Amino acid sequence: MSSESSATHVSSYFKYHVKFDDKTIETIVTNERAVADAWVKEILVAHAENPKVVVGFHVKWYEWTSSTSGKCSTLQLCIDTKCIILQLKHIDEISQSIKDFLMNPNITFVGAHEDFTKFVGDYGLDCAKSEDIRAAVIRKWPRRFQRHDLEYLAKELAGLKLDKPCDTFLTGWGNQVLDIALVDYACIVAYASYKIGHALFAET
């Protein structure tokens, strides 16, 4: 998975422009509630007339080892070319706007079942409408696909080329300043979930 990103540092957040899929994905990395509130408001206004809103959902965690996954450190949400990476480890409290956004019945969050389960287990927060990518693909096309991993489905359903995660992406998620390679990876995976979800739900 390759991209070229640029970053701008503001006092309460970092803004990255991740180049992927011939697009520029504006990616906010923050632990500030006000920044999260502003992002949610922007998304809701931009998609107020959209009857089928799909958002890519992904989490990463720190203290990862072969025997334990630690606690969710980041939450990534992506819709079209707008992505936010919330640094959960460094947030005193998840903002009410994010909680309301997750519980919005007009929004379908698309990601991996284990990510939704992990997020609920760690923070007690759920989504009003969530869809596991693999289960949704099997339900819609029970005989079409031989595999159901994200990399394969991203290529088949959205024309995206994702590389398999390597050791580079297993650590560092709890850092206050994320390495740009981690930002790229987090953004692209959430974007891929959005694109697959759009193919599954928004165009039917």
Backbone torsions as a table, in degrees:
resi	resn	phi	psi	omega
1	MET	NA	121.0	-174.7
2	SER	-125.6	142.9	177.1
3	SER	-157.9	162.7	175.4
4	GLU	-121.7	118.6	-174.0
5	SER	-118.6	149.3	171.4
6	SER	-122.1	154.4	-175.1
7	ALA	-132.5	145.1	173.8
8	THR	-125.9	130.0	-178.8
9	HIS	-100.5	121.6	171.1
10	VAL	-111.5	160.4	-171.6
11	SER	-55.2	-34.8	-173.9
12	SER	-108.3	0.7	-179.9
13	TYR	-166.9	167.0	170.5
14	PHE	-110.3	138.9	174.2
15	LYS	-115.6	124.6	179.4
16	TYR	-114.1	149.8	172.2
17	HIS	-116.9	99.6	-174.8
18	VAL	-90.3	123.3	179.5
19	LYS	-91.7	117.2	-179.3
20	PHE	-161.8	144.6	177.2
21	ASP	57.8	37.0	-178.5
22	ASP	58.7	25.7	178.3
23	LYS	-130.9	164.3	172.4
24	THR	-112.2	114.2	-177.3
25	ILE	-97.4	112.5	178.7
26	GLU	-74.3	118.0	-172.1
27	THR	-122.5	119.1	178.4
28	ILE	-98.2	129.4	174.3
29	VAL	-114.7	120.3	-172.9
30	THR	-155.0	158.6	168.7
31	ASN	-123.6	17.6	-177.6
32	GLU	-102.7	128.9	-178.9
33	ARG	-62.6	-38.5	-178.0
34	ALA	-63.2	-36.4	179.0
35	VAL	-68.6	-41.6	176.7
36	ALA	-62.9	-41.4	178.4
37	ASP	-59.1	-44.0	-178.5
38	ALA	-65.9	-39.0	178.9
39	TRP	-64.3	-46.5	179.8
40	VAL	-60.0	-45.6	-179.8
41	LYS	-60.1	-42.6	179.3
42	GLU	-61.1	-44.1	-178.9
43	ILE	-66.2	-44.4	-178.7
44	LEU	-64.2	-39.0	178.2
45	VAL	-67.4	-44.4	-176.8
46	ALA	-65.2	-29.1	-174.9
47	HIS	-116.5	24.3	-177.2
48	ALA	-61.4	-30.2	-177.7
49	GLU	-97.5	3.5	-177.5
50	ASN	-87.6	116.9	-177.2
51	PRO	-77.5	-15.3	-178.7
52	LYS	-131.8	82.8	-178.7
53	VAL	-86.4	126.7	178.6
54	VAL	-118.8	133.6	179.6
55	VAL	-128.7	130.1	174.3
56	GLY	-72.2	138.9	-175.3
57	PHE	-128.5	131.4	179.5
58	HIS	-155.7	147.3	174.5
59	VAL	-130.2	155.1	171.2
60	LYS	-130.1	159.4	-177.1
61	TRP	-135.1	161.6	-179.4
62	TYR	-106.0	174.6	-178.0
63	GLU	57.6	37.6	-179.1
64	TRP	-74.7	133.0	170.1
65	THR	-139.6	178.2	-179.0
66	SER	-67.9	-18.1	-175.7
67	SER	-110.8	-11.9	-179.6
68	THR	-148.3	150.0	-178.3
69	SER	-104.0	-0.8	-179.7
70	GLY	66.2	-151.7	-177.6
71	LYS	-115.4	150.4	178.2
72	CYS	-53.8	127.4	179.9
73	SER	-105.0	-32.2	178.6
74	THR	-135.0	150.3	170.7
75	LEU	-121.0	124.0	179.0
76	GLN	-110.3	128.8	175.7
77	LEU	-124.8	136.0	-176.9
78	CYS	-142.4	134.3	172.1
79	ILE	-138.3	120.5	-177.0
80	ASP	55.6	-119.6	-177.5
81	THR	-106.6	25.9	177.4
82	LYS	-121.0	123.6	-177.9
83	CYS	-134.4	144.2	172.7
84	ILE	-128.8	137.8	175.2
85	ILE	-115.6	106.7	179.8
86	LEU	-88.5	124.8	-179.3
87	GLN	-86.3	84.9	-172.9
88	LEU	-60.3	-33.4	-178.7
89	LYS	-63.0	-27.8	-174.1
90	HIS	-108.5	9.6	177.1
91	ILE	-97.4	129.7	177.2
92	ASP	-64.3	-42.0	180.0
93	GLU	-153.3	136.0	176.8
94	ILE	-68.4	130.8	-172.6
95	SER	-64.9	152.4	179.3
96	GLN	-63.1	-32.3	-179.9
97	SER	-64.3	-36.6	176.9
98	ILE	-68.7	-42.9	178.1
99	LYS	-60.2	-44.1	179.1
100	ASP	-65.8	-38.1	179.1
101	PHE	-61.9	-45.2	179.8
102	LEU	-64.8	-31.0	-177.4
103	MET	-95.9	9.7	178.4
104	ASN	-70.2	118.0	-175.4
105	PRO	-69.7	-10.9	179.7
106	ASN	-91.4	1.1	-177.9
107	ILE	-116.7	130.8	175.3
108	THR	-104.7	119.0	178.2
109	PHE	-93.4	130.1	-174.5
110	VAL	-119.6	126.8	179.7
111	GLY	-170.2	-158.9	-179.7
112	ALA	-91.4	140.8	-179.2
113	HIS	-53.8	-41.7	-177.6
114	GLU	-66.8	-28.4	177.0
115	ASP	-70.1	-43.7	176.8
116	PHE	-61.5	-45.1	-179.1
117	THR	-62.5	-42.4	-179.8
118	LYS	-63.7	-43.2	-178.4
119	PHE	-65.0	-44.1	177.8
120	VAL	-62.1	-44.2	-178.9
121	GLY	-64.4	-38.2	-176.6
122	ASP	-81.2	-36.0	-171.9
123	TYR	-122.6	-4.0	179.2
124	GLY	68.2	18.5	-179.2
125	LEU	-110.0	140.3	-178.0
126	ASP	-127.7	175.0	174.7
127	CYS	-109.9	142.2	178.0
128	ALA	-62.4	-40.0	178.5
129	LYS	-133.7	112.7	177.4
130	SER	-129.0	147.0	-179.6
131	GLU	-132.6	125.7	173.1
132	ASP	-76.7	126.2	-174.9
133	ILE	-56.2	-49.6	-175.1
134	ARG	-63.7	-44.2	179.9
135	ALA	-64.7	-39.1	-179.6
136	ALA	-66.0	-40.3	178.7
137	VAL	-65.0	-44.4	179.3
138	ILE	-63.0	-39.4	-179.3
139	ARG	-66.1	-40.7	-176.4
140	LYS	-82.3	-38.7	-178.7
141	TRP	-130.6	74.2	-172.2
142	PRO	-61.1	-22.6	-176.4
143	ARG	-121.0	1.8	-172.5
144	ARG	-79.1	-38.2	-171.9
145	PHE	-111.2	139.2	178.8
146	GLN	-87.3	-23.6	179.7
147	ARG	-130.3	162.2	-178.1
148	HIS	-136.7	20.7	175.2
149	ASP	-76.2	157.8	-173.3
150	LEU	-59.8	-42.3	-177.3
151	GLU	-60.5	-44.4	-179.1
152	TYR	-67.6	-45.9	-178.6
153	LEU	-66.7	-36.3	177.6
154	ALA	-60.7	-40.6	179.4
155	LYS	-70.2	-45.5	-174.8
156	GLU	-73.5	-37.0	-174.3
157	LEU	-97.7	-26.6	-175.5
158	ALA	-127.5	-0.2	179.4
159	GLY	67.4	27.5	-177.6
160	LEU	-103.2	140.1	176.7
161	LYS	-103.6	110.4	176.9
162	LEU	-110.3	134.2	174.0
163	ASP	-82.8	153.1	173.8
164	LYS	-63.3	139.3	176.2
165	PRO	-58.3	141.1	176.8
166	CYS	-117.2	-179.1	-176.2
167	ASP	-58.6	-24.6	-179.6
168	THR	-57.3	-30.9	-172.8
169	PHE	-99.3	13.0	-177.3
170	LEU	-95.8	-15.4	-177.7
171	THR	-131.4	164.1	175.0
172	GLY	94.4	-0.4	-176.7
173	TRP	-71.5	-18.9	178.7
174	GLY	-90.0	-2.0	-180.0
175	ASN	-67.3	147.0	179.6
176	GLN	-68.8	-33.2	174.2
177	VAL	-114.4	115.2	-177.5
178	LEU	-79.2	141.2	173.3
179	ASP	-62.7	144.7	-176.1
180	ILE	-61.5	-29.2	177.4
181	ALA	-66.5	-35.5	176.9
182	LEU	-69.4	-39.5	177.8
183	VAL	-61.5	-46.5	177.9
184	ASP	-56.2	-49.9	-177.2
185	TYR	-61.9	-48.0	-178.4
186	ALA	-61.6	-43.1	179.4
187	CYS	-64.4	-47.3	-174.0
188	ILE	-67.3	-38.8	178.4
189	VAL	-66.4	-42.3	177.6
190	ALA	-64.9	-38.5	177.6
191	TYR	-64.5	-41.6	178.3
192	ALA	-62.4	-40.7	177.2
193	SER	-62.1	-40.8	176.8
194	TYR	-61.9	-46.5	-176.6
195	LYS	-64.1	-42.5	177.3
196	ILE	-64.5	-44.0	178.8
197	GLY	-61.5	-38.0	178.0
198	HIS	-63.1	-41.4	177.8
199	ALA	-66.0	-32.9	-177.3
200	LEU	-80.7	-40.5	-167.7
201	PHE	-119.6	-36.4	-172.7
202	ALA	-77.3	-22.2	-174.3
203	GLU	-106.2	15.8	179.5
204	THR	-104.2	NA	NA
